[in-house]
Amino acid sequence: MLSSLYNFKLIQPIQDRIVSLAKCDGNNPNLVCATLGGKLFVHTPHQEKEQVEQGGQQEDIKFLNLNKEVTAITQGSLLETSKKEILMIGSKNTLVAYDVEKNSDIFYKDIPDGVNAMVFGYIRNNPKPLVIVGGNCSIQGFDQHGNEKFWTVTGDNVSAMCFCDIDGDSFDELLVGSEDFAIRAFKQEEIFVEITESGKVIDLVNLKTGSFAYALDNGTVGIYRGDKRQWRSKTKMKFNSMVGYNSEGGANSCLIVAWSNGRIEVRSDTTGEVLFKMSLGSDIVRLLKGDYRMDNSTQIIVVCSDGYVRGYSFNYDLRGLGADGDQTKQQAKQSELIFQELLKKKNELVLEYTTLVEGQKGKKKTTGTESTLVPKNAKLSSLFRHNPQKKYPELYFHTNANSGAIIRSVVVFAEQIFPGESSLVSPAEPTSFLHFPLILEKNVSITLNIKALVGTSGNSMQYQVFEFQKKLPRFANFFMVKDLPSVGIQVPKSSVTFVLRERIPRFVKWLDSSFIIDESKVDELEKQEALKLAFVNLREGKPLQIEVSQDTGRVKLFTDNMETAGDMIQDLCLFMDIQTDITSVAEFPLEMENLKEVLSKINNYNEIRMRLTADMADSIKNAKTFVVKAEDARILSQMGTMKKMYSNLFVENRNLITELMKRNNNHEALLAELKKVNNYINKAANLRYGTPKKDIVTLCRAAIKANNVFALVQIIQTGKE
């Protein structure tokens, strides 16, 4: 399926994933790669070559000295007056837009939140393209002048981004993957789709309309269409990169995945089936797609860590039809696939038949009324319930009493709950009931895939497999109690209040879908005109109280955890399909005190950073002076003076290294505090719904820029300045 076109070697080893394909002059494609020493080089095979090579370098390579570790790179036509693509280069705390043709900076920006991922494109309602920077829980967008035109927050450090129209409205949404295992889709500053995965999201790729591919750090790759997952596949290999490929006309498409060990797979975008695979002799650092030969064809470009670059093309379409239209090859391939499918079905039927025959033989040999076959009336029931003594919810299984069946073992598949994506419980003695513990670290709603072995006794030769699904409520960790004082817990002082005019039965249906509540209490709750429910988080031991008034529409959540309150408001509004704006008044005194403390630390860290920068500037000036004086002494043969200057230079250099370490430690501490601030803004936004949720982010950003702590706290509490 992949046919080799070219193979050449660059002179430098290449940094993992920091590779891009850019038309720096607007016409000719160039390969831009980062080296391990903080340098970038541009491979320009289509431009006029220099007559003489300098310093042993390849004549078609240009070096860009940044002296900083490159963390992300992208390209795009940033300038309105030119179609040439500008390089956007990100480091730990800076962003540089660089014009390769003019060898000059377009703009230089300090990015305190860091640069983890970048993408270039259009944000809805913004007519000009922006370079979007994902950092420490924040997302920023800059125009061609380096002005900030977009800013919002997300739940954790950004690790991947792409643009994709996932709702079919002809406008691309910004997809953001983060370290909290989430993929979020943004319409401007507002999150309108959030997907939780089983690992850190490290890559996102736009495929055809409405579909995108994702990759996780645990070796999982998959495809979503909208917010519905099409397929996923998990391996033990380390993922590197991937690209989407469409055949001519776009009728067929696939996903090409590169693994760091040199393996390349071509997978179907609809089923995930591996259509083709190959292995290279070196580690892969990046997979790209483009017309690098400039022959009006799309090539798959594979860049390896040792500097080798290989180009491939598809020599036939994804259905197996040859480029020359060879129908015979297509028919042969289809016949082979049909034969393999029928052979697989035959083997399954033979195995099933053999099992039934063996079972009948065992039944005839059994004495009396004892049988190894599971009775036809055997049923397996399951329900969620809490175990307050062990402080976790559990899934309780039991068989019907009159069947005499027992449960041998149960396995539950849930990728977001169990480290290995599945868990098995097998009691020492088979029983008619079984308790399956569910240790939940997060408030997630997930469908559990359950398989249970049911037999007649522990010595049964045959077991029947009961296979079914059960949806775990999002707030399953919360155990309902009569009231908080009855369990020795005070009602939380923190709360959030909002108005939602809905009938009590609607609230009860939400509670029944998102919490584990005894079914006998549901009918009773629906008949009430007001609700006052108390819960205890089994994992943390923290209280929660929910009060709802049907007459006034007032809803009040008492909890000391702002994040939990926000999660519940968002879950409630989505369940009820609220189309109006919801604003709220939040009172979280402990959280606000912590926020003020964090902002105070940020001011201190900024002052320290400025002082350290000034001290380092003085040390650098002294070091330059010592170098010049030492060289003068050497020329004048004043060996004593020269030794003294070099000794002073050694001391100054050691001081510089110490100051640099202090600055790095200060920067890491500053990033940690900035992450907390961004998290507070994200939690405050989740306390609202609709337009107020988006406005909170904008208002908080303005207050932070103005260094107005009082205004920031006021905005978080009331949603207004």
C-alpha positions in Angstrom: 0.0 0.0 0.0 2.9 2.4 0.7 5.5 2.7 -2.1 8.9 4.3 -1.4 9.7 7.4 -3.4 12.8 8.9 -1.8 15.2 8.5 1.0 17.8 11.0 2.2 19.7 11.8 5.4 20.0 15.1 7.3 23.2 15.9 9.2 21.6 16.3 12.6 19.7 14.1 15.0 16.2 15.4 15.4 14.1 16.1 18.5 11.0 14.0 19.0 7.9 15.4 17.4 9.4 18.9 16.8 9.2 18.7 13.0 7.1 20.8 10.6 6.5 21.3 6.8 6.4 24.9 5.9 6.4 27.0 2.6 8.8 29.7 4.0 8.8 31.5 0.6 5.2 30.9 -0.2 5.9 28.3 -2.9 8.5 25.7 -2.0 8.0 23.3 0.9 10.7 23.1 3.5 11.3 20.7 6.3 11.9 22.4 9.6 13.4 20.3 12.4 14.6 20.9 16.0 17.9 19.5 17.1 18.7 18.3 20.6 20.9 21.3 21.3 18.2 24.0 21.1 18.7 24.7 17.4 16.3 24.7 14.4 17.4 23.9 10.9 15.5 24.3 7.7 15.9 21.9 4.8 15.5 23.8 1.5 15.9 21.3 -1.4 14.0 23.4 -3.9 15.9 26.6 -3.5 19.1 27.6 -5.3 22.0 26.0 -3.6 25.1 27.9 -2.4 28.2 27.3 -4.4 30.3 26.5 -1.3 29.5 24.4 1.8 30.5 26.0 5.0 31.6 24.3 8.1 30.9 20.8 6.7 27.2 21.6 6.6 24.8 20.5 3.9 24.4 23.3 1.4 20.6 23.0 1.4 20.3 23.5 5.2 19.9 26.7 7.1 20.4 26.9 10.9 18.4 29.1 13.2 20.1 29.6 16.6 17.5 30.1 19.4 19.5 28.9 22.4 16.3 27.6 24.0 14.7 24.2 24.2 11.9 24.1 21.6 8.7 22.6 23.0 6.4 23.2 20.0 6.4 24.4 16.4 3.8 25.2 13.8 3.5 27.3 10.6 0.9 29.4 8.8 0.3 32.4 6.6 0.3 34.9 9.4 0.9 38.0 7.4 -2.0 39.6 5.5 0.2 40.9 2.7 2.0 37.7 1.9 1.2 34.0 1.3 4.5 32.8 2.7 4.3 30.7 5.9 5.8 32.1 9.1 7.3 29.8 11.6 5.8 29.9 15.1 8.4 28.6 17.6 7.5 27.9 21.2 9.7 27.3 24.2 9.1 26.9 28.0 8.2 30.6 28.4 8.4 32.3 25.0 6.8 32.4 21.6 8.6 33.7 18.5 7.0 34.3 15.1 10.0 34.0 12.7 10.3 35.0 9.0 12.8 32.6 7.5 13.1 34.5 4.2 14.0 37.8 5.9 15.8 36.1 8.8 14.0 38.3 11.3 11.4 38.0 14.0 7.8 39.1 13.3 7.1 39.3 17.1 8.5 37.9 20.3 6.2 37.2 23.3 6.8 36.1 26.9 4.4 33.3 27.7 4.4 32.8 31.5 2.1 29.8 31.2 4.5 28.1 28.8 4.0 26.6 25.4 3.1 22.9 25.3 1.2 22.7 22.0 0.4 25.1 19.1 -1.9 25.2 16.1 -2.6 27.9 13.5 -6.1 28.7 12.2 -9.3 30.7 12.6 -11.3 31.2 15.8 -15.0 31.7 15.3 -16.1 35.3 14.9 -12.4 36.4 14.4 -11.8 37.3 10.7 -8.0 37.0 11.0 -5.9 33.9 11.6 -4.3 33.4 15.0 -1.6 31.2 16.4 -3.1 29.3 19.2 -0.9 28.5 22.1 -1.7 25.8 24.7 0.1 26.1 28.0 -0.4 25.7 31.7 -4.2 25.3 31.9 -4.6 28.2 29.5 -5.1 28.8 25.8 -4.0 32.0 24.1 -4.4 33.3 20.6 -2.1 35.9 19.0 -2.4 37.8 15.7 0.4 38.9 13.3 1.4 41.7 15.6 1.6 39.6 18.7 -1.5 41.0 20.2 -3.6 38.7 22.4 -6.9 38.2 20.6 -8.1 35.0 22.4 -7.8 33.6 25.9 -9.5 30.9 27.8 -8.8 28.2 30.4 -9.1 24.5 30.5 -9.0 21.8 33.1 -5.3 20.9 33.1 -2.0 21.4 31.1 -2.7 21.4 27.4 -1.0 18.5 25.5 -2.5 18.5 22.0 -4.7 20.7 19.8 -6.3 20.8 16.4 -9.2 22.4 14.5 -12.2 20.3 13.5 -15.8 20.9 12.6 -17.4 18.2 14.9 -20.9 19.6 14.8 -21.4 20.1 11.1 -22.0 23.9 11.2 -19.3 24.6 8.6 -17.1 26.3 11.3 -14.1 24.6 12.8 -14.1 24.2 16.5 -10.9 24.2 18.6 -10.2 20.7 20.0 -7.9 20.7 23.1 -6.4 17.6 24.7 -5.0 17.9 28.2 -3.2 15.9 30.9 -6.5 15.3 32.9 -7.5 12.7 30.2 -10.0 15.1 28.6 -10.7 16.3 25.1 -12.6 19.5 25.0 -14.2 21.3 22.0 -14.3 25.1 22.2 -16.7 27.5 20.5 -14.8 30.7 21.1 -14.2 30.7 24.9 -17.0 28.2 25.7 -16.7 24.5 26.1 -19.6 22.8 24.3 -18.3 19.2 24.2 -16.2 17.4 26.8 -14.9 13.8 26.4 -13.1 11.9 29.1 -10.5 9.3 28.0 -8.4 6.8 29.8 -5.0 8.5 29.5 -3.2 11.7 28.7 -4.1 13.0 25.3 -0.9 13.5 23.3 -2.1 14.0 19.7 -5.2 15.2 17.9 -5.7 15.1 14.1 -8.5 16.4 12.0 -9.8 13.9 9.5 -12.8 14.4 7.2 -15.8 16.5 8.2 -16.9 15.8 11.7 -14.2 13.2 12.5 -11.0 13.4 14.4 -8.3 11.0 15.5 -6.8 11.0 19.0 -3.8 9.3 20.7 -3.1 8.7 24.4 0.2 8.1 26.3 -0.9 4.6 27.2 -0.6 3.4 23.5 -4.3 4.0 22.6 -5.4 5.4 19.2 -8.9 5.9 18.0 -11.4 8.0 16.1 -14.4 10.1 17.1 -17.2 11.2 14.8 -18.6 14.2 16.7 -18.6 13.2 20.3 -19.3 9.5 19.5 -16.3 7.2 19.4 -16.1 5.1 16.3 -13.4 2.7 17.5 -10.3 2.5 19.6 -7.2 0.2 19.7 -4.7 -0.1 22.5 -1.2 -1.5 22.1 1.9 -1.8 24.2 3.9 0.4 21.8 4.8 4.0 22.4 2.8 6.3 20.1 4.7 9.0 18.1 2.4 10.7 15.5 -0.3 10.2 12.9 -1.9 11.7 9.8 -5.1 11.2 8.0 -5.1 10.3 4.3 -7.9 10.6 1.7 -7.9 8.9 -1.7 -8.5 10.9 -4.8 -12.0 12.4 -4.6 -12.1 11.8 -0.9 -14.3 8.8 -1.2 -12.0 6.6 0.9 -9.9 7.6 3.9 -7.6 6.0 6.5 -5.5 6.8 9.5 -1.7 6.3 9.2 -0.1 5.8 12.6 3.6 5.9 13.4 5.1 4.3 16.5 8.4 5.3 18.0 9.9 1.9 17.4 9.7 2.3 13.6 6.4 0.6 13.0 3.9 2.2 10.6 0.3 1.1 10.4 -2.5 2.1 7.9 -5.9 1.7 9.6 -9.4 2.0 8.4 -11.0 5.1 9.6 -14.4 3.4 10.1 -13.4 0.2 11.9 -9.7 0.6 13.0 -8.7 -2.5 11.0 -5.1 -2.6 10.1 -5.0 -2.5 6.3 -1.2 -2.4 5.9 1.9 -2.3 8.2 5.6 -2.0 7.8 8.6 -1.5 10.0 11.6 0.8 9.6 15.1 0.2 11.1 15.1 3.4 13.2 12.9 5.3 15.7 10.3 7.6 14.2 10.1 11.2 15.5 7.4 12.6 13.2 4.9 11.7 10.4 3.9 14.4 8.0 1.8 14.7 4.8 2.6 17.0 1.9 3.9 17.4 -1.6 7.6 17.5 -0.8 8.7 16.6 -4.4 6.4 19.3 -5.9 5.0 16.8 -8.4 1.3 17.6 -7.5 1.0 14.4 -5.4 0.6 13.9 -1.7 3.4 12.0 0.0 3.6 10.5 3.5 6.9 11.9 4.9 8.6 9.8 7.7 11.2 11.6 9.7 13.5 9.4 11.9 15.6 10.3 15.0 18.9 9.6 13.2 18.1 12.2 10.5 16.8 9.9 7.8 13.8 11.2 5.9 11.7 8.8 3.8 8.9 9.6 1.4 6.0 7.2 0.5 2.9 7.3 -1.7 -0.1 5.1 -1.9 0.2 3.0 -5.0 -3.5 1.9 -5.0 -6.6 3.1 -3.3 -7.9 1.9 0.1 -10.3 -0.7 -1.3 -7.5 -2.6 -3.0 -8.2 -1.2 -6.5 -5.0 -0.7 -8.5 -4.0 2.6 -9.8 -4.3 1.1 -13.3 -7.9 0.1 -12.6 -7.2 -3.6 -12.3 -10.6 -5.0 -11.4 -9.2 -8.5 -11.1 -7.0 -7.5 -8.1 -10.0 -5.9 -6.4 -12.2 -8.9 -6.9 -9.5 -11.3 -5.7 -9.0 -9.2 -2.5 -12.7 -9.0 -1.8 -13.0 -12.8 -2.3 -10.2 -13.4 0.1 -11.8 -11.2 2.7 -15.2 -13.0 2.3 -13.5 -16.4 2.6 -11.6 -15.5 5.8 -14.9 -14.2 7.3 -16.7 -17.4 6.4 -13.9 -19.5 7.8 -14.0 -17.6 11.0 -17.7 -18.1 11.3 -17.3 -21.8 10.6 -14.8 -22.3 13.4 -17.1 -20.5 15.8 -20.0 -22.8 14.9 -17.9 -25.9 15.2 -16.7 -24.8 18.6 -20.2 -24.1 19.8 -21.4 -27.5 18.5 -18.6 -29.3 20.2 -19.4 -27.6 23.5 -23.1 -28.6 23.3 -22.2 -32.2 22.5 -19.8 -32.4 25.4 -22.5 -30.9 27.7 -25.1 -33.4 26.6 -22.6 -36.2 27.4 -21.9 -34.8 30.8 -25.6 -34.5 31.5 -26.2 -38.2 30.7 -23.4 -39.3 33.0 -24.7 -37.3 35.9 -26.4 -39.3 38.6 -29.7 -38.4 40.1 -31.0 -34.9 39.4 -27.6 -33.2 39.5 -26.7 -31.5 36.2 -23.7 -29.4 35.1 -25.9 -27.4 32.7 -27.2 -24.0 33.8 -31.0 -24.1 34.2 -33.0 -22.2 31.6 -34.7 -20.1 34.2 -31.4 -18.8 35.6 -31.2 -15.1 35.8 -28.4 -12.7 36.9 -29.4 -9.4 38.4 -27.2 -6.4 39.3 -27.6 -3.1 41.0 -25.4 -0.3 42.3 -25.2 0.3 46.0 -22.9 1.9 48.6 -20.6 0.3 51.1 -20.2 3.0 53.8 -17.9 0.7 55.9 -15.4 0.3 53.1 -16.0 3.8 51.7 -16.7 3.0 48.1 -19.7 2.2 45.9 -20.1 -1.4 44.6 -21.9 -3.4 42.0 -24.0 -6.1 43.6 -24.8 -9.3 41.6 -27.2 -12.0 42.5 -28.9 -15.0 40.9 -32.6 -15.8 41.3 -33.1 -18.1 44.3 -35.2 -20.8 42.6 -32.6 -21.6 39.8 -29.9 -23.0 42.1 -27.2 -21.2 40.0 -24.0 -19.8 41.4 -21.6 -17.0 40.3 -18.1 -18.3 39.6 -16.5 -15.0 38.6 -17.2 -11.5 37.2 -15.1 -9.3 35.0 -15.9 -5.7 34.4 -14.4 -3.6 31.6 -14.2 0.1 32.2 -11.2 2.0 30.8 -11.6 5.1 32.9 -11.8 3.3 36.3 -9.4 0.4 36.3 -5.6 0.9 35.6 -5.6 -2.1 33.3 -9.1 -1.1 31.9 -10.6 -4.2 33.4 -11.0 -5.9 36.8 -11.9 -9.5 37.8 -13.5 -10.7 41.0 -13.6 -14.5 41.6 -14.7 -15.6 45.1 -12.9 -18.5 46.8 -16.2 -20.3 47.1 -18.8 -19.9 44.4 -21.9 -18.1 45.7 -25.3 -16.9 44.5 -24.3 -13.3 45.2 -21.2 -11.2 44.7 -19.9 -7.8 45.7 -17.8 -6.0 43.0 -15.9 -2.9 44.4 -15.7 0.3 42.3 -12.8 2.5 43.5 -13.6 5.9 41.8 -11.0 8.6 41.8 -13.0 11.0 39.7 -16.7 11.9 39.1 -17.2 10.2 35.7 -20.2 8.6 34.0 -19.2 5.5 32.1 -20.8 2.4 30.6 -19.5 -0.8 32.3 -19.2 -3.8 30.1 -19.8 -6.8 32.3 -19.2 -10.5 31.8 -20.2 -13.1 34.5 -19.6 -16.8 34.6 -22.7 -18.6 36.1 -22.9 -22.3 36.8 -24.6 -24.9 38.9 -21.7 -25.6 41.3 -18.0 -24.8 41.9 -17.1 -28.1 40.1 -19.2 -27.4 37.0 -17.5 -28.3 33.7 -19.6 -25.7 31.9 -20.5 -22.1 32.7 -22.9 -19.8 31.0 -21.6 -16.3 30.2 -24.0 -13.5 31.0 -22.9 -10.4 29.1 -24.5 -7.0 29.5 -23.9 -3.3 30.1 -24.7 -1.0 33.0 -24.2 2.7 33.2 -22.4 4.0 36.2 -23.8 7.3 37.6 -21.4 10.3 37.5 -21.7 11.0 41.2 -21.7 7.4 42.4 -19.3 8.3 45.2 -21.9 10.3 47.0 -23.8 8.3 49.6 -27.3 9.6 50.5 -28.0 10.1 54.3 -31.0 11.3 56.2 -29.4 14.5 57.2 -25.8 15.7 57.8 -26.1 16.2 61.7 -27.3 12.6 62.0 -23.9 11.4 60.8 -21.9 13.9 62.8 -21.1 16.3 60.0 -22.0 20.0 59.8 -23.6 21.6 56.8 -20.8 23.2 54.6 -20.4 27.0 54.9 -19.7 27.3 51.2 -22.5 27.3 48.6 -23.6 28.3 45.2 -27.2 29.5 44.5 -28.9 29.8 41.1 -32.5 29.9 39.7 -33.7 27.0 37.5 -37.5 26.9 37.1 -38.2 23.2 36.6 -40.6 20.8 38.3 -39.5 18.7 41.2 -40.0 15.4 39.2 -37.4 16.6 36.7 -34.9 17.2 39.4 -35.6 13.8 40.9 -35.0 12.2 37.5 -31.6 13.9 37.3 -30.7 12.7 40.8 -31.8 9.2 39.9 -29.6 9.2 36.8 -26.5 10.9 38.4 -26.5 9.5 41.9 -27.1 6.1 43.5 -30.5 6.4 45.1 -32.7 3.7 46.5 -35.6 3.1 44.0 -38.1 3.1 46.9 -37.3 6.7 47.6 -37.7 8.0 44.1 -41.5 8.0 44.0 -41.6 9.6 47.4 -39.2 12.4 46.3 -41.2 13.2 43.2 -44.3 14.0 45.2 -42.6 16.7 47.3 -42.8 20.4 46.6 -39.3 21.1 47.8 -36.1 19.0 48.1 -33.5 18.9 50.9 -31.1 16.1 50.3 -27.9 15.3 52.1 -24.9 13.3 50.8 -21.5 12.3 52.0 -18.6 11.7 49.5 -17.3 8.3 50.5 -13.9 8.9 49.0 -13.2 12.1 50.7 -15.7 12.1 53.6 -16.9 15.6 52.5 -20.6 16.6 52.9 -23.0 17.8 50.2 -26.5 19.2 50.6 -28.9 20.0 47.8 -31.9 22.3 48.3 -34.5 22.9 45.6 -37.6 25.0 45.8 -40.3 24.5 43.1 -42.1 27.7 43.9 -39.2 30.1 43.5 -37.0 27.9 41.3 -34.1 28.5 43.7 -31.4 25.8 43.8 -28.7 25.8 46.4 -25.7 23.5 46.6 -23.9 23.4 49.9 -20.3 22.1 49.4 -16.8 23.2 50.2 -15.6 21.9 46.8 -16.1 24.4 44.1 -15.1 21.9 41.4 -17.8 19.5 42.6 -20.4 22.2 42.5 -19.5 23.2 39.0 -19.6 19.6 37.8 -23.1 19.2 39.2 -24.4 22.4 37.6 -23.0 21.4 34.2 -24.4 17.9 34.5 -27.8 19.2 35.6 -28.1 21.7 32.7 -27.0 19.1 30.2 -29.5 16.5 31.5 -32.4 19.0 31.4 -31.2 20.4 28.0 -31.3 23.9 29.3 -31.4 26.5 26.4 -31.3 29.6 28.6 -28.4 31.3 30.4 -27.8 30.3 34.1 -26.0 32.7 36.4 -25.2 32.1 40.0 -23.9 33.6 43.2 -21.0 31.6 44.8 -19.9 31.8 48.3 -16.6 29.9 48.9 -14.7 31.8 51.6 -12.0 29.1 52.0 -11.4 28.9 48.2 -11.2 32.7 47.9 -8.7 32.9 50.8 -6.6 30.3 49.0 -6.9 32.3 45.7 -5.7 35.5 47.4 -2.7 33.6 48.9 -1.9 32.2 45.4 -2.0 35.7 43.8 0.2 37.0 46.6 2.7 34.2 45.8 2.6 35.1 42.1 3.5 38.7 42.9 6.4 37.6 45.0 7.7 35.2 42.4 7.5 37.9 39.7 9.5 40.3 41.9 12.1 37.6 42.6 12.3 36.8 38.8 13.0 40.5 38.0 15.7 40.7 40.7 17.3 37.5 39.5 17.2 38.7 35.9 19.0 42.0 36.9 21.6 40.1 38.9 22.3 37.7 36.0 22.6 40.7 33.6 25.3 42.2 35.9 27.1 38.8 36.1 27.0 38.4 32.3 28.5 41.9 31.9 31.3 41.1 34.4 32.0 37.8 32.6 32.4 39.6 29.3 34.8 42.0 30.9 36.9 39.2 32.3 37.1 37.5 28.9 38.3 40.7 27.2 40.9 41.5 29.9 42.2 37.9 29.8 42.6 38.1 26.1 44.4 41.4 26.3 46.8 39.9 29.0 47.5 36.9 26.8 48.4 39.2 23.8 50.7 41.2 26.1 52.2 38.0 27.6 51.0 39.0 31.1 50.5 35.5 32.3 49.8 36.4 35.9 47.0 38.9 35.0 45.6 36.4 32.5 45.4 33.7 35.1 43.7 36.1 37.5 41.1 37.1 34.9 40.3 33.5 34.1 40.0 32.7 37.8 37.6 35.5 38.2 35.7 34.3 35.1 35.5 30.8 36.6 34.0 32.2 39.8 31.5 34.4 37.8 30.5 31.5 35.6 29.8 29.4 38.7 27.7 32.2 40.1 25.8 32.4 36.9 25.0 28.7 37.0 23.7 29.1 40.6 21.6 32.1 39.6 20.2 30.2 36.6 19.2 27.3 38.9 17.4 29.7 41.2 15.6 31.3 38.2 14.5 27.9 37.0 13.2 26.9 40.4 11.4 30.2 40.6 9.9 29.7 37.2 8.6 26.2 38.1 7.1 27.6 41.3 5.5 30.4 39.3 4.0 28.0 36.8 2.5 25.9 39.6 0.7 29.0 41.0 -0.4 30.2 37.6 -2.0 26.8 37.0 -3.9 27.2 40.3 -5.2 30.6 39.2 -6.4 29.2 35.8 -8.0 26.3 37.6 -10.0 28.7 39.8 -11.2 30.6 36.7 -12.2 27.3 35.1 -14.1 26.2 38.2 -15.8 29.6 38.5 -16.9 29.4 34.9 -18.5 26.0 35.5 -20.7 27.5 38.2 -22.5 29.2 35.3 -24.1 28.0 32.1 -24.4 29.6 28.6 -23.2 33.1 27.9 -22.4 33.9 31.6 -20.0 31.0 31.6 -18.1 32.5 28.7 -18.2 36.0 30.2 -16.6 34.8 33.4 -13.4 33.9 31.6 -13.1 37.2 29.8 -13.8 39.2 32.9 -11.3 37.2 35.0 -8.6 37.7 32.4 -9.1 41.5 32.4 -8.9 41.5 36.2 -5.7 39.5 36.2 -4.1 41.8 33.6 -5.1 44.8 35.8 -3.7 43.0 38.9 -7.0 43.7 40.6 -7.5 41.0 43.2 -10.7 42.5 44.6 -12.3 42.6 41.2 -11.3 39.0 40.5 -12.8 37.7 43.7 -16.0 39.7 43.0 -16.3 38.3 39.5 -15.9 34.7 40.7 -18.5 35.2 43.4 -21.1 37.1 41.5 -20.2 36.7 37.8 -20.1 40.5 37.5 -17.4 43.2 38.0 
